[in-house]
Amino acid sequence: MKLNLLSCDAHRPDKRAIANCLSEIAFLDASLARELTDILLEGDPVDIEVADKNSSSAFRSLRKLSIDYEILE
């Protein structure tokens, strides 16, 4: 399933927690997850691929980090 991460509305976003979340739910290496986190926090949308079996935990993790997303596929 493809997700478009739109923005992070957290008052003080935790970059490390967001990068770890992206690494876990999208099976990315740590450096790419950090790069995508920086892009997201700058205000640009980010597309990621999530396995269907992990989708419910991915949604929960993204909501906990105050990340707005939309489902593309």
Secondary structure, DSSP 4 states (H G I P E B T S, - for coil): -EEEEEEE--SS--HHHHHHHHHHHHT--HHHHHHHHHHHHTT--EEEE--GGGHHHHHHHHHHTTEEEEE--
